[in-house]
Amino acid sequence: MALMITDECINCDVCEPECPNDAISPGEEIYEINPDLCTECVGHFDTSQCVEVCPVDCIPLDPDHDESNDELLAKYQRLTASD
């Protein structure tokens, strides 16, 4: 699954620079995660870095983007193919 940021976000700015896929960006009111870019850090780290640094625990799995670990790894491989 991709991750999502809930409205508990306090716009503290710590998650955005931690994302290795540049999936996190400022939205109109809170930060947002682009599910097409989010791999839950699969391929980069053992844990989701944004979740690790979030001080208010507002980054759960996005139930609208159900993906297996294999699908997340395939997305990672597509995103990094040009690297």
C-alpha positions as CSV (number, residue, x, y, z in Angstrom):
1,M,0.0,0.0,0.0
2,A,1.0,3.5,-0.5
3,L,1.0,5.8,2.5
4,M,-1.2,8.8,3.1
5,I,-1.0,11.9,5.4
6,T,-4.1,12.5,7.5
7,D,-5.5,15.9,8.6
8,E,-3.7,15.5,11.9
9,C,-0.6,16.8,10.0
10,I,0.9,19.8,11.6
11,N,3.0,20.9,8.6
12,C,6.3,20.4,10.5
13,D,8.2,19.8,7.3
14,V,10.2,16.8,8.5
15,C,8.7,14.1,6.3
16,E,9.2,15.7,2.9
17,P,13.1,15.6,2.8
18,E,13.1,12.0,4.1
19,C,11.2,10.6,1.1
20,P,13.7,8.9,-1.3
21,N,11.1,9.0,-4.1
22,D,10.0,12.7,-3.8
23,A,6.5,11.4,-3.2
24,I,5.7,14.0,-0.5
25,S,4.9,17.6,-1.3
26,P,3.0,20.5,0.4
27,G,-0.7,20.5,-0.3
28,E,-3.1,23.3,0.1
29,E,-3.6,22.6,3.8
30,I,-1.3,19.7,4.7
31,Y,1.5,17.6,3.1
32,E,0.4,15.0,0.6
33,I,1.8,11.8,-0.7
34,N,1.6,10.9,-4.4
35,P,0.6,7.2,-4.4
36,D,2.2,6.8,-7.8
37,L,5.6,7.6,-6.3
38,C,5.2,6.1,-2.8
39,T,6.9,2.7,-2.3
40,E,6.8,2.8,1.5
41,C,10.5,3.0,1.1
42,V,10.7,-0.5,-0.2
43,G,14.0,-0.8,-2.1
44,H,15.5,2.1,-0.2
45,F,15.0,1.3,3.5
46,D,13.6,-1.3,5.9
47,T,11.0,1.1,7.2
48,S,9.0,4.0,5.9
49,Q,11.2,7.0,6.6
50,C,8.3,9.5,6.8
51,V,6.6,7.4,9.4
52,E,9.8,7.2,11.4
53,V,10.2,11.0,11.6
54,C,6.6,12.1,11.9
55,P,6.0,13.6,15.4
56,V,2.2,13.2,15.4
57,D,1.8,9.8,13.9
58,C,-0.4,10.9,11.0
59,I,1.0,8.7,8.2
60,P,-1.0,5.5,7.9
61,L,-1.4,3.0,5.0
62,D,-3.7,4.3,2.3
63,P,-6.6,1.9,2.0
64,D,-7.3,3.2,-1.5
65,H,-4.0,2.0,-2.8
66,D,-3.6,-1.6,-1.8
67,E,-0.2,-3.0,-3.0
68,S,1.8,-6.0,-2.1
69,N,5.5,-5.9,-1.2
70,D,6.2,-7.3,-4.6
71,E,4.2,-4.6,-6.3
72,L,6.0,-1.9,-4.2
73,L,9.3,-3.4,-5.2
74,A,8.3,-3.4,-8.9
75,K,7.3,0.3,-8.5
76,Y,10.6,1.1,-6.9
77,Q,12.4,-0.6,-9.8
78,R,10.4,1.4,-12.4
79,L,11.1,4.7,-10.5
80,T,14.8,4.0,-10.3
81,A,15.4,2.5,-13.7
82,S,17.0,5.6,-15.0
83,D,19.3,6.0,-12.0
